[in-house]
């Protein structure tokens, strides 16, 4: 009779002994699952993903609007440095936007000032306008990934890029033969931004950002009216590896 119950007693004892091991294993994996942002950034990972961006001009360009879409690639390079609320990690990244558009007022006549014998006079001149299509690349993004929380990872960044458009941008006074004025199809985009990642999975996050972008040809054309400031918002999805 005793021999009959020995296997059952051994099985029960083995099951009881395995419970602490299972509990310990579950407990040890919990921090990674509960704090995916800090866990991932601690490994100095790569990040990549698509994004969509849109916004408006500011000041005298408030009637301009922008949309773009592309992909981003970045690499966290350092461990955390600096004290207090500035503590964070340095990341280098870049963006490619094969879709870029700016919507401006339709072609129109505009009162344009000029110097007439020491006084300011005005003349109605034709100004180009409409929709401008192109592509943009931002090869220099210097990002400071601030100390993350459990799922929330904020960042600050400064960046510089380049835009090519199918017509000279921004719209300017037309030349006598009806072509766009002395601006350029090439423009530079120095910018500053803030944003954050919100981790929805251990190595995946939704990314939000806001950028103040200046658009200027750096006088590649005869004139450089530029877009002194635009505010553009970005939403994307990021994978971490």
C-alpha positions as CSV (number, residue, x, y, z in Angstrom):
1,X,0.0,0.0,0.0
2,X,2.9,2.4,0.9
3,X,4.6,1.7,-2.5
4,X,1.4,2.7,-4.2
5,X,1.4,6.3,-2.6
6,X,5.2,7.0,-2.9
7,X,5.1,8.3,-6.5
8,X,2.2,10.6,-5.6
9,X,4.1,12.0,-2.6
10,X,7.2,12.6,-4.7
11,X,5.2,14.4,-7.4
12,X,3.5,16.6,-4.8
13,X,6.8,17.5,-3.1
14,X,8.4,18.4,-6.5
15,X,5.4,20.6,-7.3
16,X,5.7,22.5,-4.0
17,X,9.4,23.0,-4.4
18,X,9.0,24.4,-7.9
19,X,6.6,27.2,-6.8
20,X,9.3,29.5,-5.3
21,X,11.4,29.1,-8.4
22,X,8.4,30.1,-10.6
23,X,7.6,33.0,-8.4
24,X,11.2,34.2,-8.4
25,X,11.4,34.0,-12.2
26,X,8.1,35.9,-12.6
27,X,9.4,38.6,-10.1
28,X,12.7,39.0,-11.9
29,X,11.1,39.6,-15.3
30,X,8.6,42.1,-13.9
31,X,10.9,45.2,-13.9
32,X,11.6,44.8,-17.7
33,X,7.9,44.5,-18.4
34,X,6.8,47.2,-16.0
35,X,9.5,49.7,-17.0
36,X,10.1,49.2,-20.7
37,X,11.4,52.7,-21.3
38,X,14.2,52.6,-18.8
39,X,15.0,49.0,-19.6
40,X,15.4,49.6,-23.3
41,X,17.3,52.9,-23.1
42,X,19.8,51.3,-20.7
43,X,21.0,49.1,-23.5
44,X,21.9,52.1,-25.8
45,X,19.7,50.8,-28.5
46,X,18.9,51.6,-32.2
47,X,15.5,53.1,-32.9
48,X,13.7,53.3,-36.3
49,X,10.2,53.9,-37.6
50,X,7.8,55.9,-39.8
51,X,6.3,59.3,-38.9
52,X,3.9,61.9,-40.2
53,X,4.5,65.7,-39.6
54,X,2.3,68.7,-40.1
55,X,2.1,72.3,-39.0
56,X,1.8,76.0,-39.9
57,X,3.9,79.1,-40.4
58,X,4.2,81.8,-37.8
59,X,4.0,85.6,-38.1
60,X,4.1,86.8,-41.7
61,X,3.9,83.2,-42.8
62,X,0.8,82.3,-40.9
63,X,-1.0,81.6,-44.1
64,X,1.5,78.8,-44.9
65,X,0.9,75.2,-43.9
66,X,3.1,72.1,-44.2
67,X,2.7,68.3,-44.3
68,X,5.4,65.6,-44.6
69,X,6.0,61.9,-44.0
70,X,9.1,59.7,-43.8
71,X,11.3,57.4,-41.7
72,X,13.7,58.0,-38.8
73,X,16.8,56.1,-37.7
74,X,18.7,56.8,-34.5
75,X,21.3,55.3,-32.1
76,X,21.6,56.0,-28.4
77,X,25.4,56.5,-28.0
78,X,26.1,57.2,-24.3
79,X,25.0,56.1,-20.8
80,X,23.2,58.6,-18.6
81,X,25.2,61.8,-17.6
82,X,24.5,65.1,-15.8
83,X,22.7,65.6,-12.5
84,X,19.1,66.3,-11.6
85,X,16.4,67.0,-14.3
86,X,19.1,67.4,-17.0
87,X,20.2,63.7,-16.5
88,X,20.0,61.8,-19.8
89,X,21.7,60.2,-22.7
90,X,23.0,61.5,-26.1
91,X,21.5,60.1,-29.3
92,X,22.4,60.7,-32.9
93,X,19.6,60.4,-35.5
94,X,18.5,61.3,-39.0
95,X,15.2,61.5,-40.9
96,X,14.3,61.1,-44.6
97,X,11.0,62.6,-45.9
98,X,10.3,61.5,-49.5
99,X,6.9,63.3,-49.1
100,X,7.1,67.1,-48.3
101,X,4.5,69.7,-49.2
102,X,3.9,73.4,-48.4
103,X,0.5,75.0,-49.1
104,X,0.8,78.8,-49.7
105,X,-1.7,81.5,-51.0
106,X,-2.6,81.3,-54.7
107,X,-0.6,83.5,-57.1
108,X,-1.7,87.1,-56.5
109,X,-0.6,90.8,-56.8
110,X,1.0,92.3,-53.8
111,X,2.0,95.8,-52.7
112,X,5.8,95.8,-52.8
113,X,7.9,98.5,-51.3
114,X,10.8,100.1,-53.1
115,X,13.1,103.1,-52.6
116,X,12.1,106.1,-54.8
117,X,14.5,109.0,-54.1
118,X,14.8,108.5,-50.3
119,X,11.2,107.7,-49.8
120,X,9.3,104.4,-49.6
121,X,7.0,103.8,-52.5
122,X,4.8,100.8,-53.4
123,X,4.0,99.0,-56.6
124,X,1.7,96.1,-57.3
125,X,3.7,93.1,-58.5
126,X,2.7,89.5,-59.3
127,X,3.7,87.0,-56.6
128,X,4.0,83.3,-57.2
129,X,2.1,80.8,-54.9
130,X,0.2,77.6,-54.6
131,X,1.3,74.1,-53.5
132,X,5.0,73.3,-53.5
133,X,6.1,69.6,-53.5
134,X,9.5,68.2,-52.7
135,X,11.5,66.0,-50.4
136,X,13.5,66.7,-47.3
137,X,16.4,65.1,-45.4
138,X,17.5,65.9,-41.9
139,X,20.9,64.1,-41.5
140,X,21.9,65.8,-38.3
141,X,19.6,65.3,-35.2
142,X,21.4,65.8,-31.9
143,X,19.0,64.5,-29.3
144,X,19.2,64.4,-25.5
145,X,17.1,61.6,-24.2
146,X,16.1,62.7,-20.7
147,X,15.9,60.2,-17.8
148,X,13.0,57.9,-18.6
149,X,10.1,56.8,-16.4
150,X,8.5,53.4,-16.6
151,X,6.8,54.0,-20.0
152,X,7.5,57.7,-20.7
153,X,10.8,58.8,-22.2
154,X,11.0,62.6,-23.0
155,X,13.7,64.2,-25.2
156,X,15.1,67.5,-26.4
157,X,16.8,68.0,-29.8
158,X,18.5,70.3,-32.2
159,X,18.7,69.5,-35.9
160,X,19.6,70.7,-39.3
161,X,18.3,69.5,-42.7
162,X,17.7,70.3,-46.4
163,X,14.6,70.7,-48.6
164,X,14.4,70.4,-52.3
165,X,11.1,71.6,-54.0
166,X,9.8,71.3,-57.6
167,X,9.6,75.2,-57.8
168,X,11.6,77.9,-56.2
169,X,10.5,78.3,-52.6
170,X,9.1,80.2,-50.8
171,X,6.9,82.1,-53.3
172,X,8.3,85.5,-54.3
173,X,7.9,88.3,-56.8
174,X,7.7,86.8,-60.3
175,X,10.3,87.7,-63.0
176,X,9.0,89.5,-66.1
177,X,8.7,86.3,-68.0
178,X,6.5,84.8,-65.4
179,X,8.9,82.5,-63.6
180,X,9.2,82.4,-59.8
181,X,11.5,85.1,-58.4
182,X,15.0,85.0,-57.0
183,X,14.6,82.4,-54.3
184,X,15.8,78.8,-54.6
185,X,14.7,75.1,-55.0
186,X,17.1,74.4,-52.2
187,X,16.5,75.5,-48.6
188,X,18.0,74.7,-45.2
189,X,16.0,73.8,-42.1
190,X,17.7,74.6,-38.8
191,X,15.3,73.5,-36.0
192,X,14.8,72.8,-32.3
193,X,12.3,70.4,-30.8
194,X,10.9,68.5,-27.8
195,X,9.0,65.3,-27.6
196,X,8.5,61.9,-25.9
197,X,8.2,58.2,-26.5
198,X,5.4,56.3,-24.8
199,X,6.1,52.6,-24.7
200,X,3.1,50.4,-25.6
201,X,5.2,47.2,-25.8
202,X,8.6,46.2,-24.3
203,X,10.5,47.4,-27.5
204,X,7.8,49.5,-29.3
205,X,6.6,53.0,-28.6
206,X,4.4,55.7,-30.0
207,X,6.4,58.9,-30.5
208,X,5.2,62.5,-30.4
209,X,7.2,65.7,-31.1
210,X,6.9,69.4,-31.7
211,X,9.5,71.3,-33.8
212,X,10.2,75.0,-34.4
213,X,11.6,75.0,-38.0
214,X,13.3,77.9,-39.8
215,X,13.4,77.6,-43.6
216,X,16.0,79.6,-45.5
217,X,18.0,79.4,-48.8
218,X,21.1,81.0,-47.1
219,X,20.9,83.5,-50.1
220,X,21.5,80.8,-52.8
221,X,19.1,82.9,-54.8
222,X,19.0,86.7,-55.5
223,X,16.5,87.1,-52.6
224,X,16.0,85.1,-49.4
225,X,12.5,85.8,-48.0
226,X,12.5,82.5,-46.2
227,X,10.1,81.2,-43.5
228,X,11.4,82.7,-40.3
229,X,9.4,80.3,-38.2
230,X,7.0,77.4,-38.5
231,X,5.7,75.1,-35.8
232,X,5.3,71.5,-36.9
233,X,4.0,68.5,-34.9
234,X,5.1,64.9,-35.4
235,X,3.6,61.5,-34.6
236,X,5.2,58.2,-35.3
237,X,5.8,54.6,-34.3
238,X,9.2,53.4,-33.1
239,X,10.8,50.1,-32.9
240,X,13.9,49.6,-30.6
241,X,16.6,47.1,-31.1
